[in-house]
Amino acid sequence: METIISRLYALIKETNNLVDLEESIRLYMYEVFASQVGEVFTQINKVIKAEKQKLGWTVEREDWKTVQFTFGAVRFRHTLMHDLKGDSHYPFDEWAGLRKSQRYSPLTEVKVAELASESTYRASAQTLKEWTPVTMSHQTVGSIVKRVGEAQSQADMEMAAELEEAASLPEAREVDFLYAEADGVFVRSTKKKKSHEIRHAMMHEGWVKNGKRVSLSNQHVIMTTKPADDFWKEVQSYAAHGYSLENTQVVTNSDGGQGYTAERFQEAFSQSRYPVLNQLDTYHIAQALNRALGGEKSEFKDGIRKALEQHDWQQVILWLDTYESTLEDAKQLEKVNGFRTYIQHNWNRLFDWREKVEDPPEDARGLGAMESNQRRVSFRMKRRGMHWSADGSEAMVKVKQGILNNTLRDVYLTSQKRSARKQRDVEKTIRMTEYLNQPTRPSIGAKEGSISLYTAHSSAIGNLMKSFR
């Protein structure tokens, strides 16, 4: 403690402004704490080694290992040992839950992935360098994103497989209405003239109004670059695990494109005894109308919109025929015919869902939130010059999905959680470590009204190990 205080005095004397002083103290704080944690880890390793030797394990060598935590680089000694079968182990690493060749703590990795979900890998690495003691290359950021995203992807696959193998549907809560939308967005591939389709679905239970702002209630998203069949299995899996839908009216919205048809929604939510309502997305109707008749205002567009609202097919045809009579360009005529076919094919899906149910909720609103939600993907993955590998794009959307659903950390850190039995072993090891580290002479720290260095050290060990639980 005296050494730390002396060093702080020295730093104050060495700097002439608070900015440099704070920066120096911050770096020193990282250095001191990381050093103390390294000493604790080394002592715990000694105890674990001794316990394994009692069981007949043999020592091959002592090695140094460095793991980057959010509070600094922790360097400690760990022992390479052989068990009774001759297999090699680093018992401390297994005890702590460290992977082979792991160089960053689990929390550091998941925080890096969260940061990279909003900014480029290079910018993420720079931000880490400026605000934390963590340093890594942008390539390492990309590797961590893939690892964390793979954990979320694996959890989704396991949930879907569990549903397929189950003899009955899992028990879940009931809701009167469930709303779902789905669409795709394309991002450029690293392969020339190729792209990846990111399939995106969202579900929610309604709307919550806070002043003038309206948000979606209990929103959940599913994102993947996998084939359509796998995507809809994930959608169905979440619906089945999250809700008991037998008495739920499911209302859905899409553009009706390949992979997002009414039949897909019906299959995904088939546990409901009511037919799934699927309406054509109003944004895509407006987009198709602008492509066919141009973006400028016109009486033709106003007439078509009114006819669509009134669900009057004859008036739609009349307005389109009238507009066609003004055209001479073959490409323009082709666009109008394309719009006619699109509307005719989806005619039964042109409705307001609130008019299709007997008792809609008081706060019921129209659907069509998918387009704005797609920006979560496009803002991060469609910036100028960005190209994505198949693995990289899948990992990124799974990271974003995990963040939006508040599942990413739990999924990634699941492997770090100890069983009750292993936790008892941890507590036993800590007690032995503390015992071996008891001082042989009384502390003089208490004479001046401060805690002793041993007491602080033991308390630090206890608090540190709590963070591992």
Beta strands, then each sheet from edge to edge (+ up, - down):
strand 1: 58-69
strand 2: 72-82
strand 3: 88-89
strand 4: 177-188
strand 5: 195-204
strand 6: 207-210
strand 7: 213-216
strand 8: 220-224
strand 9: 249-254
strand 10: 277-280
sheet 1: 1+ 2- 3+
sheet 2: 8+ 5- 4+ 9+ 10+
sheet 3: 6+ 7-
end
